[in-house]
Amino acid sequence: MDVRHADRKLERLETEASFTGGFGPDVARAYRRRMQYIRSALDERDFYQMKSLHYEKLKGRRSHQRSMRLNDQLRLVIELEKQAGVRRVVIASIEDYH
């Protein structure tokens, strides 16, 4: 899938091996693994098939967002957008939204 980062820090976290963005090394490693999976996915249905992601649509004022698990505490929050027939994943944030 095509990917766009909403935050430059998250883009650096994916591409620079030594950059942790204020997260622990385990979170940075999990984020990079998720990004590899997102980039290799054909569409959103692939996220639902991998049960360990705990991919889910958020509710309420965040109903336009979805999340997937990075570890027991943190989630990767994403948004899906479609422009000119191309579906794109927007990486919004890493957070503990509970």
trRosetta pair geometry for C-beta under 8 A, 3 or more apart (Angstrom, degrees):
i j d omega theta_ij theta_ji phi_ij phi_ji
1 38 6.1 -72 53 165 116 71
1 39 6.5 -124 51 -126 67 27
1 41 5.1 -10 -14 76 109 91
1 42 7.3 91 -57 160 82 8
1 43 6.8 118 -84 -101 112 33
1 87 6.5 -58 -144 103 104 96
1 88 7.1 144 166 -130 95 34
1 89 5.2 67 124 -10 133 111
2 86 6.0 21 14 165 149 113
2 87 7.1 153 37 92 99 50
2 88 4.4 -53 92 -110 105 82
2 89 7.1 164 86 20 52 71
3 35 7.3 69 -140 -153 169 88
3 38 6.2 84 -86 123 126 119
3 39 6.0 -58 -18 -87 132 82
3 88 6.9 162 -92 -167 17 80
3 89 5.1 -23 -108 68 72 96
3 90 7.9 148 -161 -93 56 26
3 91 6.5 29 -171 -24 103 105
4 81 8.0 -30 37 41 128 126
4 88 5.7 28 -1 165 107 127
4 89 7.4 172 28 87 65 48
4 90 5.1 -23 73 -109 95 72
4 91 7.2 -162 92 16 43 77
5 8 7.0 115 113 -91 126 25
5 10 4.8 -173 -154 86 119 105
5 11 4.0 -160 41 -61 164 92
5 14 7.5 -147 -75 8 136 132
5 90 7.6 138 -113 -163 13 61
5 91 4.8 -24 -114 58 65 112
6 10 7.2 34 53 36 66 139
6 79 7.8 65 -49 23 134 117
6 90 5.6 64 -49 170 101 102
6 91 6.2 -148 10 85 82 55
6 92 5.0 22 21 -117 146 47
6 93 7.3 -51 68 -46 125 69
7 10 4.6 83 74 4 97 104
7 11 7.2 -166 97 -7 53 84
7 91 7.5 -93 33 107 84 91
7 92 7.7 70 -9 -178 103 29
7 93 6.9 70 -6 -91 139 67
8 11 5.4 -54 -152 35 40 115
8 12 6.3 40 151 -18 70 103
9 12 5.8 -54 -150 37 31 110
9 13 6.4 38 149 -26 64 105
9 21 5.0 110 171 -133 102 114
10 13 5.3 -46 -145 30 35 118
10 14 6.8 36 155 -18 62 101
10 21 7.2 56 -84 -117 43 161
10 31 7.8 -130 -150 -175 83 137
10 91 5.2 -161 139 122 145 125
10 93 7.4 -129 -63 -111 139 33
10 94 7.1 156 -104 -16 109 100
11 14 6.0 -56 -158 33 32 109
11 15 6.4 -1 158 4 66 115
11 91 7.9 151 -66 66 65 134
12 15 6.2 -74 -138 50 30 93
12 16 5.0 -13 -177 15 76 121
12 19 4.9 -64 146 120 102 164
12 21 6.8 143 85 -74 102 103
13 16 7.3 -45 -93 49 14 85
13 19 5.9 -119 -96 111 46 105
13 20 7.2 43 -124 -162 91 20
13 21 4.4 -29 -80 -24 114 137
13 23 7.5 44 -131 29 134 124
13 28 6.0 -134 -164 -132 97 88
13 31 5.8 -18 141 113 123 149
13 32 7.6 -137 143 -63 78 83
14 31 6.9 -111 -82 134 71 103
14 32 6.1 144 -134 -107 57 72
14 35 4.9 154 -125 -126 117 176
16 19 3.8 52 93 7 119 118
19 28 7.7 175 102 -136 55 137
20 23 5.4 -138 164 63 87 66
20 24 7.0 -55 -174 172 132 7
20 25 6.1 -68 -110 -82 128 56
20 27 7.7 86 -169 70 93 95
20 28 4.7 -90 -130 -56 72 142
21 28 6.9 148 27 -95 97 102
23 27 3.9 -98 164 85 124 134
23 28 5.5 154 87 -51 111 79
23 31 7.5 90 80 -19 160 136
23 74 7.8 34 -135 -87 126 174
23 94 6.8 -20 -74 107 144 152
24 27 5.0 97 57 7 76 101
24 28 7.1 -139 99 -4 40 89
25 28 5.5 -53 -145 38 37 114
25 29 6.2 40 156 -21 67 105
26 29 5.7 -52 -147 36 31 113
26 30 6.4 31 154 -18 64 106
26 71 6.7 60 130 -79 111 144
27 30 5.7 -53 -145 38 32 111
27 31 6.2 37 153 -23 65 106
27 70 6.0 48 -145 145 77 134
27 71 6.3 -82 -96 -9 76 128
27 74 6.0 32 -128 46 118 155
27 94 7.1 106 174 174 120 149
28 31 5.6 -52 -148 34 30 114
28 32 6.5 29 154 -18 63 105
29 32 5.9 -55 -150 35 30 109
29 33 6.6 31 151 -18 63 105
30 33 5.7 -54 -150 36 33 113
30 34 6.4 34 152 -19 66 105
30 70 4.4 111 121 -173 130 83
30 71 5.8 -143 -36 -51 173 88
31 34 5.7 -54 -149 36 31 111
31 35 6.3 32 153 -21 65 106
31 70 6.0 0 -69 -130 69 127
31 76 6.7 140 -120 -87 79 123
31 94 6.6 -47 -96 -87 125 140
32 35 5.6 -51 -146 35 33 113
32 36 6.6 38 153 -21 63 101
33 36 5.8 -52 -154 31 32 112
33 37 6.6 29 150 -16 64 105
34 37 5.6 -58 -152 38 35 111
34 38 6.2 35 151 -21 69 105
34 53 7.6 115 -124 -125 99 101
34 68 6.4 156 -144 99 129 127
34 70 6.5 -70 -30 -103 144 79
34 76 5.6 165 135 -10 163 162
35 38 5.5 -49 -141 36 34 112
35 39 6.2 32 159 -17 65 107
35 91 7.7 -5 -103 -86 99 145
36 39 6.0 -57 -146 39 27 109
36 40 6.3 16 158 -11 63 113
37 40 6.0 -65 -146 43 28 104
37 41 6.4 43 154 -41 64 101
37 50 7.2 -55 -171 19 140 171
37 53 7.7 -157 121 -86 154 125
38 41 5.8 -45 -151 11 31 118
38 47 7.8 24 -105 -83 73 108
38 78 7.7 179 -122 -97 142 157
38 89 5.6 -110 -177 74 122 166
38 91 8.0 110 112 -75 172 105
41 44 7.6 69 148 -82 136 20
41 46 3.9 -171 -143 70 102 145
41 47 6.4 13 -128 -47 158 77
42 45 7.7 -24 76 55 96 96
42 46 5.8 125 36 -37 74 129
43 46 6.4 130 64 -2 47 96
43 87 6.4 56 -128 68 88 156
44 47 5.6 -46 -167 24 55 115
44 48 7.1 49 143 -15 74 99
44 80 6.4 -14 -77 -98 129 148
44 87 7.5 -102 -29 166 96 149
45 48 5.7 -53 -155 35 44 111
45 49 6.5 48 149 -26 70 104
46 49 5.6 -53 -150 29 36 116
46 50 7.0 22 159 -9 66 103
47 50 6.5 -64 -154 39 31 99
47 53 5.8 -106 -167 98 75 162
47 55 4.1 123 151 -104 104 168
47 66 7.9 75 127 142 158 143
47 68 6.5 -105 -161 -80 115 134
48 55 5.7 -109 -82 75 48 129
50 53 4.8 69 100 -11 102 112
50 55 7.4 77 69 -13 83 120
51 54 7.6 38 170 -66 52 50
52 69 7.5 -104 154 62 60 122
53 68 4.3 -34 177 -153 98 114
53 69 6.1 166 -177 34 37 83
54 67 7.9 -21 110 110 90 87
54 68 6.3 138 71 -148 66 55
54 69 4.3 53 42 -19 118 117
55 66 6.5 18 -173 167 83 118
55 67 7.4 -179 -141 90 46 42
55 68 4.7 -12 -92 -93 73 97
56 66 6.6 179 92 -156 34 80
56 67 6.1 -15 60 57 79 82
56 68 7.9 148 16 -82 62 52
57 63 7.0 30 162 -156 103 60
57 65 7.8 140 -158 93 58 43
57 66 5.2 -47 -102 -102 51 87
58 62 3.9 -41 121 114 136 110
58 63 6.3 -135 93 -93 74 30
58 65 4.7 3 28 80 130 89
58 66 6.4 -161 -8 -100 83 28
58 67 6.0 72 -58 -11 104 105
58 77 7.6 10 -37 -135 142 101
58 97 7.8 -23 -123 112 133 158
59 62 6.8 37 65 65 29 86
59 63 5.9 17 -145 -86 29 83
60 63 6.3 178 61 -42 24 89
62 65 4.7 -49 179 38 89 117
62 77 7.9 -69 -165 -150 129 127
62 97 7.7 34 -52 -174 174 153
64 79 6.1 16 137 -132 90 107
65 77 5.4 2 178 -174 131 100
65 78 6.8 147 -161 77 79 35
65 79 5.3 -57 -106 -83 70 80
65 92 6.3 -52 -127 14 121 161
66 77 7.5 154 81 -155 37 55
66 78 5.4 -27 68 68 87 87
66 79 7.3 145 19 -97 78 32
66 80 6.9 32 6 -20 124 100
67 75 4.2 17 -177 166 124 130
67 76 6.5 151 -156 75 68 47
67 77 5.1 -29 -97 -99 90 62
67 78 7.1 154 -95 18 36 73
67 97 7.3 -128 -86 28 157 135
68 75 6.6 149 72 -161 27 82
68 76 5.2 -18 62 57 83 100
68 78 7.2 10 6 4 99 117
69 72 7.9 22 -165 -88 119 21
69 74 7.9 113 -160 90 57 51
69 75 5.9 -51 -101 -108 43 75
69 76 7.7 3 81 14 4 83
70 74 4.6 -30 57 96 120 98
70 75 6.3 179 3 -111 89 18
70 76 5.4 106 -53 -34 104 92
70 94 6.5 17 -21 -142 156 108
71 74 5.5 40 42 39 89 89
73 96 5.4 -28 164 -102 87 119
74 94 5.6 20 178 176 123 94
74 95 6.8 164 -146 91 82 10
74 96 5.6 -69 -96 -66 60 78
75 94 7.3 174 84 -152 39 55
75 95 6.5 -29 59 69 82 60
75 96 7.2 120 12 -102 84 37
75 97 6.3 -58 46 14 127 102
76 91 7.1 -46 -177 -144 105 91
76 93 7.9 177 -155 93 46 41
76 94 5.8 -25 -102 -101 61 76
77 92 4.5 -62 107 72 95 114
77 93 4.7 5 49 57 116 81
77 94 7.3 -169 13 -84 82 24
77 95 6.1 -4 -13 29 124 104
77 97 7.1 82 -69 -34 128 138
78 89 5.4 -19 -171 -170 131 97
78 90 6.3 145 -166 74 71 53
78 91 5.8 -37 -107 -106 86 45
78 92 5.9 173 -109 5 25 94
79 89 7.6 141 73 -162 43 50
79 90 4.3 -17 62 60 94 111
79 92 5.5 82 -13 -50 97 121
80 87 6.5 -15 -169 -167 101 99
80 88 7.4 148 -158 77 53 47
80 89 6.3 -30 -102 -103 65 58
80 90 7.4 -163 -79 16 16 84
81 87 7.5 154 83 -155 40 52
81 88 5.1 -22 67 63 88 97
81 90 5.8 47 -3 -24 114 117
82 85 7.1 1 -179 -121 98 12
82 86 6.9 164 -153 77 59 39
82 87 5.2 -25 -99 -98 84 64
82 88 7.3 168 -88 17 33 76
83 86 5.8 -25 69 58 69 91
83 88 6.7 -6 19 3 99 124
